[in-house]
Amino acid sequence: MSGASGQPGLRLEARGITKRFGSLVANDTIDFQLAPGEIHALLGENGAGKSTLVKILYGLLAADEGDILWDGRATRIATPRAARALGIGMVFQHFSLFEAMSVLENVALGLDHPERADELAARIRSVSAAYSLPLDPDRTVSTLSIGERQRIEIVRCLLQAPRLLILDEPTSVLTPQEADALFSTLRLLAADGCAILYISHKLEEIRALCDRATVLRAGRVVGRCVPRDTPVRAMAQMMVGSALRDVTVRTTRPAGEIRLRVDGLDLPAIEAHGTPLRQIGFELRGGEILGIAGVAGNGQGELQQALSGERPVPRAGAVLLDGQPAGDRDAAWRRRRGLCCVPEERNGHGAIPEFSLVDNAVLTAHDRADLVTGGFVCQAKAIRLTERIIADGDVRSAGPGAAASTLSGGNLQKFILARELAQQPAVLVVAQPTWGVDANAAAAIHQALVALAEAGSAIVVISQDLDELLMLSDRMAVLHAGRLSATLPMDGLSVEHLGMLMGGAGIEAAS
């Protein structure tokens, strides 16, 4: 770092930040500024360099060139602890939590100064209540939904009274109500002088929340704007450098035969704080997309596991796949007969980070893509399949041999979905299909799901993005406290009605 001095009144200033990984220039002479009380958006496609930049600001990576100025003075942020000492807090898109530990224990591990357990638990309850981010300090993380786990990260940062808060895709798994509560929290923090650096692909919320935006593409700053004065489409085109892809959604789809029937499905909770499923029932025909909405933690994960076969149930007739009893069959049996699945958690569930893309393709496609002969994987055939998955999904990677961990979150999501689509599923269960992906990638994923339905597949989309569900679905239902509402036609369906169902009103009667 040089001995540069900055402009007065700025909380943080980045000058010429450059970071290389071999021949790849992830950040190329990036400049931007943050003032106290400002909510500043950092925009860009998956792989544009956003995550690299914020990791440099948080001390996880060292810049190869450039200066960081904090309160007008050049500083070196060598570690996350040094960042926190300055007052920088960060909420990551992929959470750093120990699943076997409690909320309290995970929060304590993230604090630089130890506190008595009872005092810390009281502070967690106080802060989570004040900011409408409900958390029970005694819950085990493994029993929490993705949305609930995100609250831990946010509350852990708020406990440290940050002067700069960095958030990476904070609303990707929140309901509209939860997102509104978070926005209120952020506005309160900004009013108290906290600077906020906000990464999101949801451009409408950027327009509603952020004061200024810096746009990255291929590691460089390609534009700046005032979001409230800039149309969403214009921001999206700045990000991708071309016209935004549109999604062609049919208003009606001719329904085929019943491909998936769920009748009286019960599934007990694994642990005391889990959500049991009670009397779940619906029918889904070929060519249909059924959207399932709900607030995080109401049984979405359990429903995905029950439908995919990860957790079979004793009664075979609780799930019928093309008329065949499947409730007591495992995931491998169901997959062989055409039911594929995209779980909400990419890392460790949808893909193994340390495995190559080829190996991750083989994990789920070995039977349906005929990749195994005599107990041995046909490597050439597996590589060809992976190359096709990468091309069809527009996955930005170093090729089939690249480790899944080297992909950005959005590109890994595109890979997992393209892998399942390549198997031509009769039924596809997909949870949070566009979590953490950019606008163009989300449009591509939506179009792929529409095309799959048009080809005759039956699709269940479990999502907390109501806009996504309202656009894709032929019918919708709401999951609350492990119960599913009656399926609802899209004609005349309002967000207000869905919100009431998501809060539990009418679910019992509908069931």
SELUMKE-35779 format. One record per residue (C-alpha): residue number from 1; chain; x, y, z. Coordinates in pm, 1 decimal. Layout:
N
  drendren  padren         x         y         z
       NUM       A         X         Y         Z
...
***
This chain:
511
  drendren  padren         x         y         z
         1       A       0.0       0.0       0.0
         2       A     113.7     352.1     -72.1
         3       A     104.3     640.4     172.0
         4       A    -197.0     788.9      -7.9
         5       A    -450.6    1006.3     170.8
         6       A    -817.1    1001.2      80.8
         7       A   -1104.1    1239.5      40.4
         8       A   -1249.6    1365.6     368.0
         9       A   -1583.7    1222.1     469.7
        10       A   -1542.0     881.1     307.6
        11       A   -1563.7     561.7     512.1
        12       A   -1384.4     347.6     252.3
        13       A   -1209.1     416.1     -74.6
        14       A   -1064.8     154.6    -311.4
        15       A    -807.8     267.1    -566.8
        16       A    -680.0      51.5    -850.8
        17       A    -755.9    -282.4    -682.9
        18       A    -614.6    -564.0    -896.8
        19       A    -614.3    -935.9    -821.7
        20       A    -486.4   -1215.7   -1045.6
        21       A    -524.6   -1590.8   -1021.6
        22       A    -264.1   -1716.3   -1266.6
        23       A    -360.7   -1578.4   -1607.0
        24       A    -710.3   -1481.4   -1488.1
        25       A    -750.3   -1116.2   -1384.4
        26       A   -1040.0   -1132.4   -1138.9
        27       A   -1020.1    -762.2   -1041.5
        28       A    -869.8    -512.7   -1285.3
        29       A    -785.9    -164.6   -1143.3
        30       A   -1115.8    -125.6    -958.7
        31       A   -1202.0     211.3    -801.5
        32       A   -1502.4     292.7    -585.6
        33       A   -1599.0     490.2    -276.2
        34       A   -1830.8     443.6      19.5
        35       A   -1955.2     718.0     251.8
        36       A   -2094.4     677.5     604.7
        37       A   -2468.6     617.4     592.6
        38       A   -2461.3     511.7     226.0
        39       A   -2611.6     189.2      90.5
        40       A   -2398.7     111.8    -215.0
        41       A   -2477.8    -170.1    -459.7
        42       A   -2209.2    -380.6    -625.6
        43       A   -2355.6    -528.8    -944.1
        44       A   -2229.7    -779.0   -1198.8
        45       A   -2285.8   -1117.6   -1355.8
        46       A   -2166.4   -1437.2   -1190.2
        47       A   -1787.9   -1434.3   -1227.8
        48       A   -1767.3   -1054.8   -1272.0
        49       A   -1529.4   -1019.3    -975.7
        50       A   -1766.4    -907.9    -699.1
        51       A   -1682.9   -1185.0    -453.1
        52       A   -1308.6   -1142.5    -509.7
        53       A   -1334.7    -770.6    -436.7
        54       A   -1530.4    -806.7    -113.1
        55       A   -1296.8   -1084.2       3.9
        56       A   -1009.7    -836.8     -38.4
        57       A   -1201.1    -576.2     162.2
        58       A   -1267.1    -832.7     435.7
        59       A    -908.5    -956.6     451.9
        60       A    -965.6   -1301.7     305.0
        61       A    -754.6   -1221.4      -3.2
        62       A    -466.2    -981.8     -61.4
        63       A    -476.0    -748.6    -360.1
        64       A    -181.0    -769.3    -598.3
        65       A    -201.4    -395.8    -665.0
        66       A    -394.3     -94.9    -538.5
        67       A    -481.0      85.7    -217.7
        68       A    -756.8      66.8      40.1
        69       A    -825.6     380.5     243.1
        70       A   -1028.1     363.9     564.9
        71       A   -1154.3     692.7     707.5
        72       A    -914.0     868.5     469.9
        73       A    -601.2     674.0     565.7
        74       A    -428.6     400.8     368.1
        75       A    -459.8      70.5     548.7
        76       A    -371.9    -294.3     499.5
        77       A    -647.4    -542.2     580.3
        78       A    -446.9    -860.7     620.8
        79       A    -704.9   -1083.5     790.2
        80       A   -1078.1   -1093.3     868.6
        81       A    -988.2   -1021.4    1231.1
        82       A    -814.5    -702.3    1116.7
        83       A   -1123.4    -613.2     913.8
        84       A   -1350.1    -664.8    1214.1
        85       A   -1116.9    -454.5    1428.2
        86       A   -1175.5    -167.5    1184.7
        87       A   -1549.4    -222.3    1204.6
        88       A   -1607.5    -424.3     885.1
        89       A   -1862.3    -703.4     904.8
        90       A   -1953.9    -943.4     625.5
        91       A   -2248.7   -1174.5     558.8
        92       A   -2144.7   -1433.3     301.4
        93       A   -2368.8   -1594.3      41.8
        94       A   -2234.3   -1935.8     146.1
        95       A   -2250.1   -1958.0     521.6
        96       A   -1957.3   -2044.1     749.0
        97       A   -2144.0   -2241.3    1012.8
        98       A   -2084.9   -2565.8    1201.7
        99       A   -2400.8   -2771.1    1156.1
       100       A   -2354.2   -2985.6    1468.1
       101       A   -2330.3   -2679.5    1694.5
       102       A   -2600.5   -2451.8    1828.0
       103       A   -2679.8   -2100.0    1710.9
       104       A   -2518.7   -1965.9    2028.6
       105       A   -2198.9   -2164.5    1975.3
       106       A   -2170.9   -2053.6    1612.2
       107       A   -2217.1   -1689.1    1704.4
       108       A   -1959.6   -1719.2    1981.8
       109       A   -1704.2   -1868.7    1742.3
       110       A   -1739.6   -1563.8    1516.9
       111       A   -1671.8   -1311.6    1791.8
       112       A   -1320.9   -1188.4    1864.4
       113       A   -1383.8   -1136.0    2236.4
       114       A   -1546.1   -1413.1    2442.4
       115       A   -1866.5   -1349.5    2635.3
       116       A   -2052.5   -1544.4    2899.6
       117       A   -2297.6   -1781.8    2735.8
       118       A   -2604.3   -1647.0    2916.1
       119       A   -2514.6   -1286.1    2834.6
       120       A   -2448.3   -1365.7    2469.7
       121       A   -2775.0   -1559.9    2441.1
       122       A   -2960.8   -1259.7    2582.1
       123       A   -2789.6   -1029.0    2330.7
       124       A   -2877.6   -1262.7    2042.1
       125       A   -3243.4   -1261.9    2147.5
       126       A   -3243.1    -884.7    2189.2
       127       A   -3077.3    -805.3    1855.9
       128       A   -3277.8   -1064.0    1660.3
       129       A   -3603.2    -928.1    1805.8
       130       A   -3506.3    -564.7    1743.4
       131       A   -3433.4    -633.1    1377.4
       132       A   -3715.0    -886.9    1310.9
       133       A   -3468.7   -1171.9    1253.1
       134       A   -3602.6   -1435.1    1495.4
       135       A   -3341.8   -1679.5    1627.3
       136       A   -3339.8   -1933.7    1907.2
       137       A   -2983.0   -1949.2    2049.1
       138       A   -3038.1   -2310.2    2158.7
       139       A   -3131.5   -2451.6    1816.2
       140       A   -2884.2   -2681.6    1640.8
       141       A   -2781.0   -2539.0    1302.7
       142       A   -2843.2   -2868.9    1120.8
       143       A   -3215.2   -2835.7    1202.4
       144       A   -3243.6   -2487.7    1047.5
       145       A   -3350.6   -2390.3     698.3
       146       A   -3121.6   -2194.0     467.2
       147       A   -3310.8   -1874.0     546.3
       148       A   -3276.8   -1930.0     919.7
       149       A   -2905.2   -1999.5     884.7
       150       A   -2862.8   -1669.4     706.1
       151       A   -3012.1   -1491.8    1006.3
       152       A   -2727.6   -1628.2    1219.7
       153       A   -2470.3   -1462.0     993.2
       154       A   -2656.6   -1131.5     992.7
       155       A   -2712.3   -1124.6    1369.1
       156       A   -2349.2   -1221.9    1431.3
       157       A   -2242.0    -914.1    1234.6
       158       A   -2493.4    -685.0    1403.9
       159       A   -2367.5    -789.8    1747.1
       160       A   -2033.4    -627.7    1656.8
       161       A   -2185.3    -283.8    1575.9
       162       A   -2025.2    -265.4    1228.5
       163       A   -1919.9      63.4    1065.5
       164       A   -1922.0    -106.2     723.9
       165       A   -2148.9    -401.9     657.0
       166       A   -2095.5    -613.1     342.6
       167       A   -2385.1    -835.4     236.2
       168       A   -2356.2   -1091.6     -45.6
       169       A   -2699.8   -1191.4    -183.2
       170       A   -2872.2   -1143.6     153.7
       171       A   -3231.3   -1186.5      28.9
       172       A   -3178.3   -1481.1    -203.6
       173       A   -3360.6   -1715.4      37.0
       174       A   -3590.0   -1468.2     213.7
       175       A   -3962.2   -1417.1     165.0
       176       A   -4083.6   -1068.9      66.3
       177       A   -4185.0   -1005.6     427.0
       178       A   -3843.6   -1112.9     555.7
       179       A   -3670.9    -903.6     288.2
       180       A   -3875.8    -597.6     383.9
       181       A   -3776.6    -648.2     747.2
       182       A   -3410.9    -672.4     644.8
       183       A   -3438.4    -353.1     438.3
       184       A   -3581.5    -173.0     742.0
       185       A   -3285.1    -298.7     943.1
       186       A   -3036.6    -176.4     682.9
       187       A   -3200.5     165.5     659.8
       188       A   -3180.4     198.1    1037.8
       189       A   -2813.1     101.9    1031.6
       190       A   -2744.1     351.2     751.7
       191       A   -2927.5     623.8     941.2
       192       A   -2690.0     558.6    1232.3
       193       A   -2390.9     612.0    1001.3
       194       A   -2308.1     253.5     900.2
       195       A   -2190.1     222.7     539.7
       196       A   -2339.8     -76.6     358.0
       197       A   -2200.1    -255.5      52.1
       198       A   -2479.8    -461.8     -96.3
       199       A   -2447.8    -739.7    -358.0
       200       A   -2765.9    -869.0    -518.7
       201       A   -2899.5    -984.7    -853.3
       202       A   -3250.5    -863.9    -762.3
       203       A   -3244.4    -531.1    -939.7
       204       A   -3585.1    -413.0    -820.3
       205       A   -3464.9    -432.2    -462.0
       206       A   -3146.3    -250.3    -561.6
       207       A   -3362.1      32.6    -697.6
       208       A   -3571.2      39.9    -379.5
       209       A   -3282.6      22.1    -133.7
       210       A   -2952.4     153.2    -268.3
       211       A   -2822.3     509.5    -305.9
       212       A   -2554.8     437.1    -566.7
       213       A   -2428.6     140.5    -767.1
       214       A   -2098.3      31.2    -917.7
       215       A   -2124.0    -219.9   -1202.8
       216       A   -1852.3    -478.9   -1274.3
       217       A   -1805.1    -688.2   -1585.7
       218       A   -1513.1    -926.0   -1643.9
       219       A   -1333.9    -781.0   -1342.3
       220       A   -1354.0    -414.6   -1446.0
       221       A   -1578.6    -123.9   -1351.1
       222       A   -1799.4     -65.4   -1655.3
       223       A   -2051.2     178.8   -1513.9
       224       A   -2195.4     364.5   -1218.1
       225       A   -2551.0     479.5   -1162.2
       226       A   -2812.3     600.5    -916.6
       227       A   -3043.5     295.9    -902.5
       228       A   -3366.9     480.1    -828.9
       229       A   -3311.6     684.0   -1146.4
       230       A   -3208.5     385.8   -1363.3
       231       A   -3452.6     133.6   -1514.3
       232       A   -3395.2    -228.7   -1418.1
       233       A   -3338.1    -332.1   -1778.7
       234       A   -3071.3     -64.0   -1822.5
       235       A   -2884.0    -189.2   -1513.1
       236       A   -2909.7    -549.1   -1635.0
       237       A   -2771.0    -456.0   -1974.8
       238       A   -2480.0    -273.9   -1809.5
       239       A   -2404.0    -596.2   -1623.3
       240       A   -2413.6    -832.8   -1920.5
       241       A   -2293.3    -594.3   -2192.3
       242       A   -2574.0    -693.7   -2427.9
       243       A   -2949.8    -706.8   -2456.1
       244       A   -3117.1    -889.5   -2169.7
       245       A   -3257.7   -1233.5   -2241.2
       246       A   -3636.5   -1259.0   -2222.6
       247       A   -3832.5   -1555.8   -2092.8
       248       A   -4118.0   -1679.4   -2308.8
       249       A   -4375.7   -1828.0   -2073.5
       250       A   -4690.3   -1986.1   -2212.5
       251       A   -5009.6   -1864.4   -2049.8
       252       A   -5158.9   -2216.4   -2064.3
       253       A   -5002.8   -2560.4   -2098.4
       254       A   -5207.2   -2863.2   -2207.3
       255       A   -5182.9   -3103.8   -1916.2
       256       A   -5095.9   -3467.0   -1979.3
       257       A   -5128.9   -3776.5   -1764.6
       258       A   -5070.6   -3764.1   -1390.3
       259       A   -4697.1   -3817.7   -1340.6
       260       A   -4668.9   -3749.7    -966.8
       261       A   -4936.9   -3810.1    -706.0
       262       A   -4877.8   -3742.3    -336.6
       263       A   -5148.1   -3863.9     -97.3
       264       A   -5148.5   -3831.7     281.0
       265       A   -4771.8   -3800.4     303.9
       266       A   -4648.4   -3784.8     662.5
       267       A   -4282.5   -3748.0     755.0
       268       A   -4165.4   -3709.2    1114.3
       269       A   -3905.7   -3450.9    1208.3
       270       A   -3552.5   -3585.4    1233.9
       271       A   -3480.5   -3376.6    1544.3
       272       A   -3685.3   -3200.1    1808.8
       273       A   -3671.4   -2865.3    1626.9
       274       A   -3737.3   -3000.3    1277.8
       275       A   -4064.2   -2960.0    1088.3
       276       A   -4277.0   -3273.2    1042.2
       277       A   -4480.4   -3304.1     723.9
       278       A   -4849.3   -3374.1     782.6
       279       A   -5097.2   -3508.0     528.9
       280       A   -4928.5   -3357.8     222.3
       281       A   -5127.8   -3419.0     -92.8
       282       A   -5132.9   -3299.4    -454.9
       283       A   -5141.3   -3424.3    -813.4
       284       A   -4911.5   -3309.2   -1092.4
       285       A   -4957.0   -3380.8   -1462.5
       286       A   -4705.8   -3383.4   -1742.4
       287       A   -4655.7   -3035.2   -1882.0
       288       A   -4741.9   -2865.7   -1550.9
       289       A   -4530.2   -2656.4   -1317.2
       290       A   -4649.3   -2655.7    -956.7
       291       A   -4503.3   -2373.4    -750.2
       292       A   -4471.8   -2421.1    -373.9
       293       A   -4421.3   -2106.2    -167.6
       294       A   -4352.3   -2063.9     202.4
       295       A   -4146.9   -1889.3     466.2
       296       A   -3810.8   -2054.8     533.5
       297       A   -3826.8   -2328.0     795.2
       298       A   -4179.2   -2454.9     727.4
       299       A   -4080.0   -2792.4     586.6
       300       A   -3942.2   -2709.3     241.6
       301       A   -3629.7   -2917.7     293.1
       302       A   -3828.5   -3207.5     433.5
       303       A   -4069.2   -3195.8     138.1
       304       A   -3784.1   -3200.9    -112.4
       305       A   -3631.4   -3499.4      68.6
       306       A   -3964.0   -3685.2      76.9
       307       A   -4031.7   -3627.2    -293.4
       308       A   -3680.0   -3713.0    -408.0
       309       A   -3654.5   -4029.4    -200.3
       310       A   -3376.4   -3908.6      28.3
       311       A   -3615.3   -3991.2     312.1
       312       A   -3853.9   -4269.3     209.8
       313       A   -4174.4   -4322.1     408.6
       314       A   -4320.6   -4657.6     519.2
       315       A   -4638.2   -4628.7     309.9
       316       A   -4557.9   -4696.8     -54.4
       317       A   -4879.3   -4533.8    -178.5
       318       A   -4796.8   -4197.8     -24.1
       319       A   -4600.8   -4117.1    -342.3
       320       A   -4698.5   -4249.0    -685.5
       321       A   -4457.3   -4197.0    -974.7
       322       A   -4628.5   -4259.1   -1310.0
       323       A   -4875.3   -4474.3   -1118.2
       324       A   -4609.3   -4684.8    -945.0
       325       A   -4599.7   -4681.8    -562.9
       326       A   -4274.4   -4508.1    -467.9
       327       A   -4314.6   -4378.7    -112.6
       328       A   -4095.1   -4650.9      38.4
       329       A   -3838.0   -4639.2    -244.6
       330       A   -3505.6   -4458.4    -219.4
       331       A   -3368.1   -4177.9    -435.9
       332       A   -3178.5   -4414.9    -667.7
       333       A   -3494.3   -4612.3    -748.0
       334       A   -3693.7   -4296.9    -816.2
       335       A   -3416.6   -4146.3   -1029.1
       336       A   -3398.2   -4459.3   -1247.5
       337       A   -3769.2   -4415.6   -1311.5
       338       A   -3736.7   -4052.4   -1406.5
       339       A   -3758.6   -3837.1   -1093.3
       340       A   -3461.5   -3599.8   -1073.5
       341       A   -3393.7   -3336.2    -811.5
       342       A   -3209.1   -3006.3    -758.8
       343       A   -3175.0   -2942.6    -381.5
       344       A   -3159.3   -2592.2    -236.5
       345       A   -2808.0   -2633.8     -94.5
       346       A   -2553.7   -2650.2    -377.3
       347       A   -2237.9   -2724.9    -180.8
       348       A   -2225.6   -3071.8     -33.1
       349       A   -2581.7   -3159.9    -132.3
       350       A   -2620.6   -3073.8    -499.3
       351       A   -2248.6   -3117.4    -567.8
       352       A   -1930.9   -3222.7    -387.4
       353       A   -1700.5   -2917.2    -397.0
       354       A   -1374.2   -3117.2    -408.1
       355       A   -1491.1   -3338.9    -697.0
       356       A   -1442.8   -3245.0   -1061.9
       357       A   -1741.3   -3150.5   -1273.5
       358       A   -1709.9   -3488.3   -1449.5
       359       A   -1729.0   -3674.7   -1119.8
       360       A   -2023.3   -3460.3   -1007.8
       361       A   -2201.9   -3544.2   -1332.5
       362       A   -2143.0   -3916.0   -1278.2
       363       A   -2281.5   -3897.0    -923.2
       364       A   -2641.2   -3851.2   -1036.4
       365       A   -2638.1   -3936.4   -1408.4
       366       A   -2455.1   -4272.1   -1406.9
       367       A   -2772.8   -4475.1   -1460.0
       368       A   -2988.9   -4247.0   -1673.0
       369       A   -2697.6   -4145.7   -1898.6
       370       A   -2564.5   -4505.2   -1917.4
       371       A   -2217.8   -4407.7   -1794.7
       372       A   -2130.1   -4734.4   -1619.1
       373       A   -2051.8   -5069.1   -1782.9
       374       A   -1951.8   -5374.3   -1581.2
       375       A   -1905.2   -5162.9   -1272.4
       376       A   -1664.7   -4920.7   -1442.6
       377       A   -1731.0   -4561.6   -1544.0
       378       A   -1683.5   -4491.2   -1914.4
       379       A   -1469.3   -4183.0   -1873.0
       380       A   -1490.0   -4069.2   -2234.2
       381       A   -1870.2   -4083.2   -2227.1
       382       A   -1876.3   -3901.2   -1890.6
       383       A   -1652.1   -3624.0   -2025.3
       384       A   -1873.3   -3581.5   -2333.7
       385       A   -2180.7   -3556.2   -2113.8
       386       A   -2011.9   -3300.0   -1888.7
       387       A   -1904.2   -3093.0   -2189.0
       388       A   -2265.1   -3091.0   -2306.8
       389       A   -2387.0   -2990.8   -1959.7
       390       A   -2136.0   -2704.4   -1949.8
       391       A   -2240.7   -2585.5   -2296.8
       392       A   -2616.6   -2623.0   -2243.9
       393       A   -2601.2   -2450.4   -1906.1
       394       A   -2358.6   -2176.3   -2019.6
       395       A   -2141.9   -2271.7   -1721.9
       396       A   -1830.8   -2055.1   -1689.1
       397       A   -1557.8   -2299.4   -1588.3
       398       A   -1211.5   -2423.5   -1678.2
       399       A   -1364.2   -2738.2   -1830.0
       400       A   -1490.6   -3082.6   -1724.0
       401       A   -1187.3   -3144.9   -1502.9
       402       A   -1237.7   -2829.4   -1294.9
       403       A   -1330.9   -2879.9    -930.7
       404       A   -1684.8   -2773.6    -844.0
       405       A   -1536.2   -2549.3    -573.0
       406       A   -1374.4   -2331.8    -841.6
       407       A   -1711.6   -2224.2    -982.1
       408       A   -1898.0   -1918.4    -860.9
       409       A   -2222.6   -1992.4    -679.7
       410       A   -2433.2   -1898.8    -980.3
       411       A   -2230.0   -2110.3   -1221.6
       412       A   -2246.3   -2409.8    -988.8
       413       A   -2623.4   -2367.2    -975.3
       414       A   -2638.8   -2361.1   -1355.6
       415       A   -2424.4   -2676.4   -1371.1
       416       A   -2641.8   -2870.7   -1125.7
       417       A   -2963.9   -2777.6   -1303.5
       418       A   -2819.6   -2852.1   -1649.1
       419       A   -2694.2   -3189.5   -1518.4
       420       A   -3046.9   -3285.6   -1410.7
       421       A   -3205.6   -3154.3   -1731.8
       422       A   -2958.3   -3359.1   -1938.0
       423       A   -3118.6   -3671.2   -1788.7
       424       A   -3455.9   -3579.0   -1944.7
       425       A   -3653.8   -3624.5   -1623.9
       426       A   -4017.9   -3727.5   -1625.6
       427       A   -4054.9   -3538.8   -1296.4
       428       A   -3820.6   -3267.6   -1171.2
       429       A   -3821.4   -3138.4    -813.6
       430       A   -3619.0   -2818.2    -791.0
       431       A   -3566.1   -2605.1    -479.5
       432       A   -3456.0   -2240.0    -504.1
       433       A   -3367.6   -2269.2    -875.9
       434       A   -3218.4   -1920.4    -913.0
       435       A   -3063.4   -1866.3    -570.1
       436       A   -2767.5   -1632.8    -615.3
       437       A   -2761.6   -1619.8    -996.2
       438       A   -2757.4   -1308.1   -1212.4
       439       A   -3048.3   -1179.2   -1420.7
       440       A   -2942.1   -1339.8   -1747.3
       441       A   -2865.8   -1673.5   -1580.5
       442       A   -3200.6   -1663.8   -1398.4
       443       A   -3376.1   -1600.3   -1728.7
       444       A   -3192.0   -1895.5   -1885.4
       445       A   -3288.3   -2123.6   -1594.5
       446       A   -3651.6   -2014.4   -1613.5
       447       A   -3658.5   -2073.1   -1988.7
       448       A   -3506.4   -2419.4   -1942.5
       449       A   -3778.2   -2511.8   -1691.8
       450       A   -4050.3   -2385.0   -1924.5
       451       A   -3902.5   -2584.9   -2212.7
       452       A   -3889.1   -2898.4   -1997.2
       453       A   -4257.4   -2858.5   -1908.4
       454       A   -4345.1   -2802.8   -2272.7
       455       A   -4168.7   -3130.3   -2352.6
       456       A   -4408.8   -3309.8   -2116.7
       457       A   -4223.7   -3326.1   -1785.5
       458       A   -4393.9   -3247.6   -1455.8
       459       A   -4207.6   -2993.1   -1241.7
       460       A   -4229.3   -2898.1    -873.6
       461       A   -4061.1   -2564.2    -799.3
       462       A   -4005.5   -2494.8    -428.1
       463       A   -3903.4   -2131.3    -394.9
       464       A   -3919.6   -1830.8    -164.8
       465       A   -3913.4   -1594.3    -463.5
       466       A   -4279.9   -1514.4    -522.8
       467       A   -4209.1   -1328.4    -846.7
       468       A   -4039.5   -1641.0    -978.8
       469       A   -4329.2   -1864.8    -879.2
       470       A   -4594.0   -1629.1   -1015.6
       471       A   -4416.2   -1617.8   -1351.0
       472       A   -4346.3   -1992.4   -1390.0
       473       A   -4632.9   -2174.6   -1223.3
       474       A   -4952.5   -2319.0   -1365.9
       475       A   -5077.8   -2372.3   -1010.4
       476       A   -4942.9   -2281.5    -669.1
       477       A   -4963.2   -2406.2    -312.2
       478       A   -4821.5   -2275.9      14.7
       479       A   -4633.9   -2477.9     276.9
       480       A   -4676.1   -2369.9     639.0
       481       A   -4574.0   -2562.4     953.3
       482       A   -4543.9   -2882.1     750.6
       483       A   -4892.1   -2857.1     595.4
       484       A   -4962.6   -2780.6     231.2
       485       A   -5252.7   -2564.0     121.5
       486       A   -5486.9   -2665.5    -154.7
       487       A   -5339.8   -2598.5    -498.0
       488       A   -5448.7   -2259.4    -629.1
       489       A   -5513.6   -2156.0    -989.9
       490       A   -5311.3   -1859.3   -1108.7
       491       A   -5608.9   -1657.1   -1232.5
       492       A   -5675.6   -1383.6    -978.8
       493       A   -5412.6   -1509.2    -734.2
       494       A   -5267.5   -1215.9    -540.0
       495       A   -4947.0   -1167.6    -345.3
       496       A   -5160.3   -1060.4     -47.8
       497       A   -5348.2   -1391.9     -51.9
       498       A   -5023.2   -1584.1     -74.4
       499       A   -4879.0   -1379.3     210.8
       500       A   -5175.2   -1469.4     432.9
       501       A   -5129.8   -1837.2     353.8
       502       A   -4756.2   -1810.6     419.6
       503       A   -4845.9   -1675.1     763.1
       504       A   -5067.5   -1977.8     828.2
       505       A   -5410.9   -1824.0     770.3
       506       A   -5640.2   -2078.2     604.4
       507       A   -5385.0   -2359.1     569.9
       508       A   -5571.1   -2598.4     802.3
       509       A   -5900.6   -2540.2     623.1
       510       A   -5736.2   -2573.6     282.9
       511       A   -5573.4   -2899.5     383.9
***
